[in-house]
Amino acid sequence: MTDTRRHRRRLAERLKAAGILTDPKLRAAVEATPREEFLTPGIFLPTDSGRWHPVTREASSAAEWAEIAYREESLATQLDGHLTADQTTTTVEGNPTSSSTTPTTVVGMIEQLGLNDGDTVLEIGTGTGYSTALLCHRFGEDQVTTVEVDPAVAARADAALESVGHSTWTVTGDGLLGHPRRAPYNGVICTCAVRRIPHTWIRQTRPGGTVVTTLAPGAWSYGTALAKVTVNDDGTAEGHIVGRSSFMHARAEALPPLTGDLAARAAYADTERDAKLSPALLDEWMPAFLAQLTAPGAQLVKATTAEGQPLLYLFDSARESFAEFVPNASGHTVRQGGPVALWDDLETTLTAWQSEGSPEITTVRLHITDRTHRYWIGGHDALRWEHRLTP
């Protein structure tokens, strides 16, 4: 077995130099926790063709495995809710459903919790167990409860935790419900994306405690914003977006991609005009987040024709509305149908955002009650949103 202490020290040094790792006790946790132990039986590496190449610990040398483990990237450990790298020897298609998130992201989120010795923490999404191990080392095993929806993933995480000497409360269940076993907690950390912060998490957190999670307020396939909120005495919570973040959705909230005849879905338009703004804006981080705030039920869909021509749509199935973007000589024609003019709404938001100087995602504030999420940027009326909270 390769001694990876050198890799761990270098990781801690990189994180400290980047200003992400400031807590000496968390640094000790990083240096003590071997990430490679949490990647068994293997991982999937992306290929240029969009498929996944399986790499197992058993088929790799110790040096190769250590090199993979300490890359600064997320490593997919499961595809499509069941497939692990030891179950295939060829490249495969699939969607990641469990992964070992980048140490930068994991450590940054733990730092954002702002917890102290003796505090209790609830982790939503055990995953590989690497972040759980960091929490256990930093705060103590008795202070950590972790919830994982997938029993097979939880079992592998428990085995990895035991292999490095940790044992904690691992609960298999719906993480969106939190877990009251030790509530109220001083902090809640979620390692998947949610459309709303469930109020159960707020109720299970002490006043003054912190909830840190990735928010995906729309129906897109990934989260875009890391939110940090502090719980108030009256059961509300408030805070702001502290940075960019990308996690796969919680299993209960993941939406299947739209398939079938997309052209048929957009066959009958009510309006057709030149787009004032380029839909290419939606490929940028902040505009993508603003689009999800403005049209939370809309999915951005990219496809190609049989001839290889790109297709771009917004579909809001619940409101039976769509926007289709067709390239023209000056940019794009937007065709819209249904009771909601999706692109009109998004153009209003994006134009207001640009008029305010295109502020960064960290300027977004939010306030949570048991009924709503309210978001805003400054005092601009077009940059205020209210989303009903899903119980």
Secondary structure, 3 states (H helix, E strand, C coil): CCCCHHHHHHHHHHHHHCCCCCCHHHHHHHHHCCHHHHCCCEEEEECCCCCEEEEECCCCCHHHHHHHHCCCCCEEEEECCCECHHHCCCCECCCEEEEECCHHHHHHHHHHHCCCCCCCEEEECCCCCHHHHHHHHHHCHHHEEEEECCHHHHHHHHHHHHHCCCCCEEEECCHHHCCHHHCCEEEEEEEEEECCCCHHHHHCEEEEEEEEEEECCCCCCCCCEEEEEEECCCCCEEEEEEEECCCCECHHHCCCCCCCCHHHHCCCCCEEEECCCCHHHHHCHHHHHHHHHHCCCCEEEEEECCCCCEEEEEEECCCCEEEEEEEECCEEEEEEECCCCHHHHHHHHHHHHHHCCCCCHHHCEEEECCCEEEEECCCCHHHEEEEECCC
